[in-house]
Amino acid sequence: MALADVPRLPLAHLPTPLEPLPRLSAYLGGPRILVKRDDCTGLAMGGNKTRKLEFLMAEARAGGADTIVTIGGVQSNHVRQTAAAAARAGLSCHLVLARAVPWDEPAYEVSGNVQLDHLLGAQVHLLPRGTERGGALQRIAKALRSQGKKPYVIPSGGSNPTGAMGYVACAMELAEQAQAGGEKIDYLIHATGSGGTQAGLIAGYHALGSQTQVLGIDITADRAEIAAKVRAIARDTVSQLAPGTALPKAAVQIIEGHAGSAYGMPTEQMRDAVRLVARLEGLILDPVYTGKAMAGLIGLVRQGRFAADQTIVFLHTGGMPGLFAYTSYFQNE
């Protein structure tokens, strides 16, 4: 199956910019670092999930859905963009929010992404701490069916083979931008959490026969689990694009050590990275995903992982509304 044959609902501002980060590159002493601005996808303050939702929402429409149901943490970027996509498509939307992060700042459950969820008109279901997430999601979908609704259930992060097609498309977009700019991308680095973004990138580069290596910086504090998710989704995505094609085991590379104690819990390295990039490049990162991914990139450079003449692309997956749920942490110098 060619990517062009997969149903798609245009939602994003594409192609997103590919920009150099010269001051950061100079500060680190090489390699050359570029940023792929998927924070600029446009839908409800942008982010990487919009690419996935182009394919997921098309599938929902094709199946006759009238309601979208999805799940995430309280400050989930995915649910915020899903609410916006549902609004654009004229569908009702139910968001199941799990208290997955033990962060006690008062703003955490009312500001940032949560405020936008409500503004976008979604029905928000805030689960008590300790509730089993998968079961709660299915119970809400079942209740909607009993009311005569036809819900389309999107997994956490939009991470399944349908959603991963968004990042197959991104890999192809990046390859075109690199070719047009005379660039050779040696590594693509990004935050990996629910697995679909990395899986799609791996599948996309595999389809292109590219030598670009995709490095996912683990932000879950569970490398084994996320590696298994990425491998499973990438394998299924590759099989849809090119049946019978095997994905090399080495294609899935997860870098651990930057997640901190748990998903969503801030780290000093993340805060340093967010401040550094803001003050060198005027680029704003978030505390849960891109801040930790940038801390990982900086750590790899300082460990000598890359040659000075290589080119790295950092994928900015968005998430800036989440900054406002960690206000006090960033006010402390």
N, C-alpha and C positions, 0 to 999 in steps of 0.2 A: 504494500500500500504506500503510495506517495503521500507526503505531508499535505499536499494541495487537495487531496481527496478527503481529508478529515474535516467534518463540519466545524465551522468556526464563526463566532459572533464578534465582530470588531468592537473592542472596548478600549484598547490602549492607544496611546500616542506613540507610534512606531515609525521608523526605528528610533530607539532611545540613543542619546549621545554617547560617543566614546571619546573621552577627554584625557589628556595627559595630566599627571600630578607631578610637575617638575620640582617643586620645592620639597615635597615629601621624598622623592627619589634622591635629590641631592643630600637631604638630611641623613638618609640611611646609607648613602654612599653607593648607590646602585642596588639592584638592577633598575631598569626603566619601568615605572609603574603607570598604568592607565586605569581609568575607572569607567565601567559600563554603567550608565546612569539609569538603572531600572527603578530608581526612586522617582523618575520622571514619566512613568507610564500614564499619569494623568487622572485616573479614576479615584475620586475621594482621597486625594493627597498621594496617590500613586503607591507603587510597590510591586514586588515580583509576582504576587498572586494574581494580578490582573491578566498576565499572560496565560496562566492556567485557566482562569475563568472564561477566557474567550472560547475555549474548547468545552469546558464543563457546562457552560450556559447553553451552548449550541446543542449539546447532547440532551440537556433538560428540555429545551424547546422541542426537539425532535420527538421526544417521548411524551409530549403533551402535558408536562408538569405545569401546575399552577402555583406551586409553593416550593421555595428553596429552604432546606434545613441543613445546617452545618454546625460544627463544634470547634472550640478552641479555648485557650486560656482567657482569663479576664481581659488582658490587654492584647488580645490576638489581632495582628494585622490582617490575617486571612479573613476573619469574620467581618471586619470593617469593609474590606473590599468586596466581599460577597454580598453584603447588604447593599452596597452601591450598585453592583452588577444587577441584582434583583430589581432594584428601583428602575434602572435603565431599561430592563426587559419587561417591566410592568407586572412583576410577580411578587407575591407576598413572601416574607422572609422570616424565618425563626432561627435565632442564634442561641446555641447552648454554650454557656460560658462556665468553665470549670475553674475553681480556685486552686490552680496548680502551683502557684508561687507563694511561698510564705513571706510576703512583703507587707508590712503593717502600716505603711505611709497612708494617711487618710485619703489622699488624692487617687490612690491606686484603683479603686473600684468605681470612681465617678468621672475621672478626667481622661484625657488622651483618647484612645480608641473607643472606650466605653461611651464617652460623650458623643462621639461621631456615630456609633451604632444606633443610638436613640435618635439622633438628628436625622438619620437616613430612613427612619420609620420602621426599623426591624423590631420584631417581638423578641425581647431578650429574656432568656431563662437562666438565671444565675444559680448554679448548683451549690448545695451545701458542701463544705470541705469534706473530702473523703468519698464523695459519690463516685461510683464506677461510671466512667464517661461513656463508654460504648453502649452500655445498657440504657443510660438516660437518653442518649441520642435516638435509639431505636424506639423507646417508649413514646417519645414526643412524635416521631414519625407515624407510629401506629395510631396515636390519638388523632392525628390530623386525618389519616385515612378513614377512621371511624366517623369523622365529621363530613365525609364526602370529598375531601381534598385529595389532590394527587401530588404528593411531595416527591421531590428529587433530593436525595441525600448526598451531600458532598463530604468526604472524609476530612479529617483535620489537615489543614494546610493545602487542601485540594490535591493531595498527593496520592494519585493513582495513575495508571497509564494514560488515561484521557487528559488529566491535568498536565502530566509530564510533556505532552505534545507542545505545550507552550514554550518549554525550554529546549525542545528539539528545534523549534522555530528560532529561538534566541541564538542557539549555536550557529545556525545557518546565517542569521543576520550579522552576527559578529564576524564570521568568516568573510562575508561580503565587505564589511567595513574595513577589516584588516587588509584585504586585497586592494581595495580602493585607496587606502592610505599607505600602501607599501610596508605594512607591518607584518611581522611574524610573531604570533602569540605563543610563547613557550608554556605558560601556565595561566590557568584561570582559577582564581581563589574566591571563595564565597562561604557564607555561613550555611551549615547544613543542619536541619532540625527534623522536619517531617519526611524529608527524603526526595520529594518529587522534583525539586529544582535541580539537584545534582544528578538525579537519574535521567532527566530529560537532556541535560547538557552532555552527559556521557553518551547517551543514545544518539544524539545529534552529531557529535564529533565522530562517533563510530561510523555513522552512515556516510559521513563525508570522507572517511579515511584520513582524518586529521591527526597530527602528532601532538596537538595541544593536550596537556595534562590537566585534568580537573581535580583540584584539591579542595575538599570540603572541610571546613573548620567546624568540629563538633561543638554545638552549643547546648547539648542535652545532658552532658555528663554521663552518657551511656554509649560509648563508642560501638560496642558490639551490636547493640540493638539497631542503631541508626545505620551501620554498615549493612546489616541484613536487609533493612527496609530499602536502602538505595539499590542494592544488588537485585532484589526481587522486582522492584518497579522498573529499573533499567532493563532487566532481562525481558520483561513482558512488553515494554515499549519497543525494544529492538525487534522482538518477534512479530509485532504488528507492522513495523516498517519494512522488515526484510525477513519473512518467515524462513526458518532453518538456519539463520545466522547466529553464531555463538558469540557471546560477549566475554572477552578475556577477563579473568579474575582480577588481574592487575589494574583494570580500568577503574575500579572503585578504590579511591584513596581518601581515607578519613584521618584528619590530624586532630589528636586529642590534647588535652592539657590546658585548654583556654575557657572551658565552660564554667569554672568555679565549682561551688558546692552543689549546684543544681541549676536546672533550667530557669532562666529569668532572674537569678540572683546575681547582683552586680559584683564586679571584681575591680581591684585597683588597676590591673593591667588594661581592662576595658576602659575605665575612666581616663587613664593616661592617653590611650589611643584616640578616644573621642576628642579630647582636648587638643591633642597634637595635630590631628587632621583639620580640626576647625580653625586652629590658629595659623597653620601653614597654608592651607588651601581654601579656607572658607567653605568647607564641605561638612555638612552635619550628618553624623551617624547616629544610630540608636543604641540603647544599652543592652538589648537582648540578643540581637543578631549581628548587625554590621560592626558594632563596636568590638565585640569579641572576635569576629572574623578579622578585623584590622589588627587587633592585638596578636592574633595568630600569624598574620602576614609579617608583621614587624619582627616577631620572634623567629620566624623562619629565615628572614633576611639576616638577622644578627647571628643565627647559628651557621650561616654560610651555605644554606640550602641552594641558593641561586648564584649563577655567575653574574658578574657586573654588567656583561653585555647582553643579558637576556631581557625579555619583555614579559611583564606580568600584567594581567588584567584583573582588577578587583571588581567583583560584581556587587554593586550597591543595590541591595534588595529592598530599600525603603525602611519603613518602620518608625519614622521620626515622631509621630504622635505619642509613642511610648515614652519619649523623653520626659513628658510632662507628668508621668506617673512616678518618676524618680527624682522629683525636684530637689529635695533636701540633699540627696547624695551628690548632686553636681554643684550645689552651692558651697560645699565644703572644699576649700583649697588644700 
